[in-house]
Amino acid sequence: MTEALETFKAYRSFGLKGEVRDEGGTSIDLHVDREGHCTGTYTRAHAVTRFVIIGDRAWSAYDDATLNDSIVVAQIVGPEAVAAAKDAIAKARGKYVESSAAELTAQTALSLCRMDTAYAGVPASVTTAEHSNPRVVDGEQRVTLTHAVKAGEVVVHVPESGRPTPRGIEFEIADTPVVVDVYDADVPVDPQKPDAPDVVKAKDVRGLYPFPK
């Protein structure tokens, strides 16, 4: 398990696909590297958001389900919020909303885009570990290695034979369980900044977020 964890902690980039079990549950599929690049999608209640992060800037493209949810939330606030939401939806539909990367990655699921901090709670080595019986995943025999930590458990899924390359990992961020597959390790991440005509500034579509952050 130590070799698997050392391998995971040494990656310069990787893809993650799985679930952040926050309130309501968030499915995530992203590619991230240590240079401040991250791109992918996250899904909440069947509403899908595409995102791109380059350095300190981020761009999010919301699908219709996400935009329509803004109306539902605004109705709780009042008529002015509903009007603002409708105006913001018209501006944001089919566009990327530009914001700071810090604002976007403040969400637990999107914090996975910060390799310098998100995985700090994953140990680089262990002194004890338990393993499961092998099972077949994607045509490969795998075992589950588990280490108890103060806050719960860290789990790594590795091939039964050969090098213990991490195929999946389970850990917690601020008491929120994260269960993800690991793929495309050390594959370059090259997110593309959206073209200017396809971008609106977050300050111009504040009606999408009727509650103060």
N, C-alpha and C positions, 0 to 999 in steps of 0.2 A: 504494500500500500504506500510505503514511503517513496518507492521509485515512481509509482503512478502520480503521486502528489508533486514530487519534484519535477516530473515531466510537465504536468499541467501548469505549475507556477513559472516554468521557464519559457513557455510559449511566447512568441512575439505577437502572435495574432491567432484567432480561431473563430469558428462559427459555433453558435449555441442555438439549440432549438428545443423548446419545452415550455415549462410553465413556472411563473412566479405566483405563488399561492397567496396573493394579497386579497384584500376585500373584493369579492366577486371573481377573482382569478384572472390572470393575464397571461395569454399565450404569447410567446416571443420567438422570433427567428431573426438572428442578427449575425453580422460579421464585425469584429472589433479588433483593433490593434493598439499598440502602445504609443502610437504617434498621434493619437487624438482623432482617429477616423472610426466611424461606426455607421452602419447602414442596415436596414432591414424593415421588419414590420412588427407591430404588436396588435393583439386582438383582445377586446373586452366585449363580452356579450354580443358577439358576432359583428361588432363594429371594428373595422380594420384601419389602422393608420400606418402609412409608409413614412419613414424618416431617414434623414441624412445628417450626419454630424461631421464637421470638419473643423478641428481646432476648437475655438470658442463660440462658433456659430452653429445653429441647427435649423433644419427645415422639415416641416411636417405636412403631409398631404392627407386630408381627412376624407373618408368615404361618406356617402350620403347618410348612412346609418349614424355615424358620429355627428355629422352636422345637425341632423334632425334631433338628436338627443339634446342639443343645445337649447332648442325650443322648449322641450319638456322641462329642463332645469330652469330656464328663464321664467316659465309660468309660475314657478314657486315664488319667485322674487316679485313679479308684478308686470303690468302692461308695458312700462318703459323698458324693462329688461327684454321682454318679448320683441319689441320693436328693434332694439339694438341687436338682438340675436339674428333676426331676419335680415337686417342690413349686413351683418358680418358674414352670414352664410352666403349671401349673394356675391360678396367679394372673395370669399375663400373657396367657393366651389370650383374644382378643377385646378386649383393653385397650390403652391407650397406656402405655408405660413412660416416666416423667418423669425427666430427667437434666439436667445442666448443658449448655448449648450448647457450652461449651468441650470437654467430654468427647466429645460427638458429632462435632464438627467437627475433632477431632484425627485422624480418619480422612482419608486423602488425598482420597477421593472427596467426602466431605462438607465438606472445606475449601473447596470451590467455593461454599459458602454464606457465605463471608467475602469480600465484595467489596473490603475494604480491604487484604487481604493475598494472596488466592489468585492474583490476576492481576498481581502486582507484577513478575513476570518477563517480562510481555508489554510490549515497548517501545511508546512512544507515537509514535515516528517511526523511519524507517530511511533509510539512505543508499544502499543497494543492494537490488534485488529482482529475482527471476526470475518469469516467468509461464508457465503451461501453455497448451496449445491449449484452446479452448472445449469444453465438454461440456454436455449438457442434464441438469439436475437439477430435478425437480419442475416440468417444463415451462419452465424458464428456462435460457438460455445463461449459463454461468458460467465464470470462469477462476480458477485457483489462483495466488496470489501467495506467493512464498517468500523469506524472508530468513534467511540463516545467522547464528546467534548463537554465543557461546562454548560454550554447553551443547548446541547442536544446531541446531534450526531453529524458526522461527515461521512458520506458514502461515495465510493468510486466504483464504477463498473468497468471491468477489464477483460480481455480475452483469457480463456482458461489456460492456454499455453502460449509460449513465446514471451515477448516483452509485455509488461503490464501497461500498455498504452491506454490512457483514460478514454473510454468510449462515452462515458456519461458521469455526471457528478451531481451530488445533492448536498446542499449546505443551507445556511440561513443568512439573510441580510436584515439586520434590525428586527430579529425574531420572525421574519417572513421566510417561509420555506421556498427554496429554489430547486427545481428538478429539471435538469437539462441534459440533452445529448451534446457531445463535443465532436465537431467535425472540421474539416479544412484547416487543420492546425498548421501554422506558419505559412499560410497562403496569403500573399499580399492583398490588402484591402484598399480599393481605389474608388471611393465614392465620388460621384460627380455632382458638383454644385448645380442646382437648377438654373436655367436661363432666367435672366432678369424679368422678361415679360410674364413668366410663370410664377412669380413670387409676390406675396403681399407681406407687409410688416405686421408683427403681432400687435403692435399698438393700434393698428388700423382695424383690427377685427376683435377688439376686446369684448364685444358682445357675445362672442363664443363662450366666454368664461364669466358668467353673471355673478359668481361668488368670488370675492377677493382672495388672492393666493397669499 
